[in-house]
């Protein structure tokens, strides 16, 4: 089931004809297990994670947890055989869709932004999903070029909120308000 980049007109692809990204809903705490199984089957799986403080047995340490608990992403042309193989993964619940028969691809720009955020290894916090607000673009630092919604928390500081619309979930990272500019409408 390796992604070979080929696609016919019936399968959703991105603008440059690469296969599209899809969200896989998993059982609780099974994201890594599903990602590993799908990678072993040749799928391109992406499980963004973030470092968080954990306290066990009186000692504090950093553990990595999924950025979007219960979800991971797969890039595939999504033929019937691929769909079935994904659902065979132990811990996979379903592939998110818009209605009973239409799989819903996630825009590349949303996945690219999350990949950059994960690579920046900055502290990330879950944030309520926003439907309205000003879209901004980060102009400086490791997230330069990333677009999201800016929420002003305190003077000169705020959070850049990145959303995955299909999941109805968002994550936020603290940014300096002088490093963001409004996006063109």
C-alpha positions in Angstrom: 0.0 0.0 0.0 2.9 2.4 -0.6 1.9 5.8 -1.7 3.3 6.1 -5.2 2.0 9.6 -6.0 -0.1 8.4 -8.9 -3.8 9.4 -9.0 -6.6 9.2 -11.4 -9.3 11.9 -11.8 -11.7 10.1 -9.3 -9.4 10.2 -6.3 -9.0 13.4 -4.2 -5.5 14.8 -4.6 -3.8 18.0 -3.7 -3.1 20.8 -6.3 0.2 19.2 -7.3 -1.4 15.8 -7.8 0.0 14.3 -4.6 -2.5 12.1 -2.7 -4.6 13.9 -0.1 -4.3 13.9 3.7 -7.1 12.3 5.7 -7.8 12.2 9.5 -8.0 8.8 11.2 -10.0 8.6 14.4 -8.5 6.1 16.8 -9.5 4.5 20.1 -8.3 6.4 23.2 -4.5 6.2 23.6 -4.0 4.1 20.4 -2.7 6.9 18.1 1.0 5.6 18.2 0.0 2.0 17.7 -2.2 2.8 14.7 0.5 5.1 13.2 3.1 2.3 13.6 0.8 -0.3 12.0 0.0 2.0 9.0 3.7 2.9 8.5 4.5 -0.8 8.5 1.9 -1.3 5.8 3.6 1.4 3.7 1.2 4.3 4.4 2.5 7.8 5.0 1.3 8.4 8.6 1.7 11.7 10.5 1.2 11.8 14.3 2.1 15.2 15.6 3.1 15.2 19.2 4.1 17.8 21.8 6.2 17.7 24.9 4.3 18.1 28.2 5.3 17.9 31.9 4.3 14.8 33.7 4.7 13.9 37.3 5.0 10.2 38.2 6.3 8.7 41.4 7.1 12.2 42.7 9.5 13.0 39.9 8.7 15.5 37.1 9.7 14.7 33.6 8.8 15.5 30.0 6.7 13.1 28.0 5.5 13.4 24.4 1.7 13.3 23.8 -0.4 13.5 20.6 -1.2 17.1 19.6 -4.7 16.0 18.6 -5.6 13.2 21.0 -7.6 10.4 19.3 -6.4 11.4 15.8 -3.6 10.9 13.3 -3.2 11.8 9.6 -2.6 9.6 6.6 -1.6 10.7 3.1 -3.0 8.3 0.5 -4.9 8.3 -2.8 -7.6 6.3 -0.8 -8.7 3.6 -3.1 -11.1 1.0 -1.6 -8.3 -1.4 -0.8 -6.3 1.3 1.1 -9.5 2.3 3.0 -10.0 -1.3 4.1 -6.4 -1.7 5.1 -6.5 1.4 7.2 -9.6 0.3 9.0 -7.9 -3.1 9.7 -5.3 -1.4 11.9 -5.9 -2.3 15.5 -7.2 0.7 17.3 -8.4 2.6 14.2 -12.1 3.6 14.5 -12.8 5.3 11.2 -11.6 7.7 8.5 -13.3 11.1 9.0 -15.8 12.0 6.3 -18.4 14.5 5.2 -21.5 12.3 5.1 -21.7 8.5 4.8 -20.0 8.1 1.5 -17.6 11.0 1.0 -14.2 11.0 2.6 -13.0 14.5 3.4 -9.4 15.4 2.6 -7.7 17.9 4.9 -6.1 20.9 3.1 -2.3 20.6 2.7 -1.9 24.1 4.2 -3.4 22.9 7.5 -1.2 19.8 7.7 1.9 21.9 6.6 1.2 24.4 9.4 0.9 21.6 12.0 4.1 19.9 10.7 6.0 23.2 11.1 4.5 23.7 14.6 5.6 20.2 15.6 9.1 20.7 14.1 9.5 24.0 16.0 9.2 22.0 19.3 7.6 25.0 21.1 5.3 24.6 24.1 1.8 23.9 22.7 -1.6 24.0 24.5 -5.0 22.7 23.4 -7.2 25.6 22.5 -11.0 25.8 21.8 -11.7 25.5 18.1 -12.5 28.9 16.6 -14.8 29.6 13.7 -14.4 33.3 13.5 -11.5 35.6 14.1 -8.7 37.4 12.3 -6.3 35.3 10.3 -2.7 36.2 10.8 0.7 35.2 9.3 3.8 34.9 11.5 6.6 37.0 10.0 9.5 36.2 12.3 11.0 33.2 14.1 10.7 29.4 13.6 7.0 29.7 12.5 7.6 32.4 9.9 5.0 32.0 7.1 2.5 30.0 9.2 -1.0 31.3 9.2 -3.6 30.9 11.9 -6.0 32.8 14.1 -4.5 35.3 16.6 -6.0 35.6 20.1 -4.7 38.4 22.2 -4.2 37.2 25.8 -2.2 40.0 27.4 -0.4 43.1 26.3 2.1 42.4 23.5 1.5 38.6 23.8 -1.0 36.3 22.3 -1.6 32.9 20.9 -1.5 31.7 17.3 -4.3 29.1 17.0 -4.0 26.4 14.3 -7.2 24.5 13.5 -8.0 21.3 11.7 -11.5 22.1 10.6 -12.6 18.5 10.0 -11.6 17.5 13.5 -13.2 20.5 15.2 -9.9 20.8 17.2 -7.3 23.5 17.6 -3.9 24.0 19.2 -2.3 27.2 20.3 1.3 28.5 20.7 2.3 31.7 22.3 3.7 34.4 20.0 4.7 38.0 20.2 2.0 40.2 18.6 4.7 42.2 16.8 5.7 39.0 14.9 2.3 38.6 13.2 0.6 40.5 10.4 -3.0 40.3 9.2 -3.6 38.1 6.2 -5.3 39.6 3.1 -9.0 38.8 3.0 
